[in-house]
Amino acid sequence: MGPDPDFPFLSPNQRFQFPPPEKAKHNSIVAWGGNLSPGMLLSAYEQGLFPWYGEDDPVIWHSPDPRFVIFPEKLRVSKSMQKILRQKTFTVTFNKDFSGVITSCSQIKRPGQHGTWITSDIIEAYTELHRLGWAHSAEAYLDDELAGGCYGILIGKIFFGESMFSRKPNASKTAFITLAQMLFEKGVRLIDCQQHTPHLGSLGAEDISRTEFIALLRDGVNKLIDCNGLKR
């Protein structure tokens, strides 16, 4: 199913009011329906929601409780990763190949998952957000080939991580850690990792309540940071 073709298209300057996540009866699902137009997606992130649904479903908007996040002081870089970063095993770039990163994230096979939630509609919508300057990627290259990467949305001082992939050991971690360090240096207050994964937990992500996350979000999305480091 995917996006509703009859739902109004929202430009980047238009907003949609979702039901308050704090009042959701489900511990994750807040609403369903609508589309993936820029204004709709930005509205969702600003209110603590994100789209996650299967190919046969309408767009489903989630706001998990608890929420998995990384604070600047909690970012954890193991000694082995410090060595990889120090030796510059991978060459890391930002926004050099957003299309390659999101497409690779959709193609990578993950244990316990059948298919991908990163459908062609998702790829098209987030590529448009990238064109508009809201979605960003980090790429890790090995011998001039894309070996890993990650992407997400930056609004104010909050970075919403969406997905990552790796074709070589430690490639996605290298891309993510390098991006996270740069964002934190520029004043980002937290990186939203959405839901718990051991991979992100090893990097310092922790659970906080949805109520706390929404409170941090409401203040953080209204703060501006210098994004020059993410320029193409």
C-alpha positions, 0 to 999 in steps of 0.5 A, a space after each residue: 500500500 504505502 503512501 496515500 495518493 489522495 492525501 495532500 502533498 505538504 511542502 517543506 514549509 507546511 506542517 501536519 499535527 499528529 496525535 500526541 505520542 504521549 497519549 498513544 495506547 500502543 507503546 510504539 504506533 501513534 498513527 497510520 496513513 498520510 504520505 511521505 511528502 517533505 512537510 509530512 516527514 519533517 512534521 513527524 520527526 519534529 513531533 517524535 515520530 518516524 515512518 516504519 511499515 511493510 510493503 503491504 501496509 499504509 504508512 505507519 508512524 511510530 514513537 517507541 517507548 522507551 526511545 534509544 538515544 546516544 548523548 554526546 558524553 555517552 558515545 563509546 569508541 572501543 580501543 579496537 575502533 580507536 585504532 581503526 580510526 587512527 590508522 584511517 583504514 577507511 576514507 570517510 565522507 559526508 553527503 558524497 553518495 546519499 543515493 548509494 548509502 540509502 540504496 545499500 541500506 535497503 539491499 543489505 540482508 539482516 538477520 531475522 528480517 525478510 525484505 526491507 522497510 526501505 521501499 522505493 517510496 522511502 528512498 524517493 522521499 528521503 532522497 528529496 529530503 537530502 536534496 532539500 538539505 535535511 537528510 544527510 549521509 556518511 560514507 566509508 570507502 575502502 580502496 575507493 569502493 563504498 564499504 559502509 555508511 549511514 544516513 539520517 535527518 538533522 533538525 536543529 540540534 537533534 540528529 535522527 539516525 535512520 539506517 546503516 549498512 556494512 559490506 566490510 567489517 567495521 565500515 558502518 561503525 567507522 562512518 557512524 562514529 565519525 559522523 557522530 563525533 562531528 555532530 557532537 562537536 557542532 552542538 548536536 544534543 543527541 542522536 536518536 537511534 529509535 529502537 534498541 539494537 546491540 550494535 548501537 548499544 555497543 556505541 553508547 546508546 541507552 533507553 530513555 522514556 518517550 516523555 523525556 525524549 519528547 521534552 528534549 526534542 521540543 527544545 532541541 529542534 528549535 536550535 540551529 547549528 553550523 552544518 558546514 561540515 556536512 556540506 557536499 
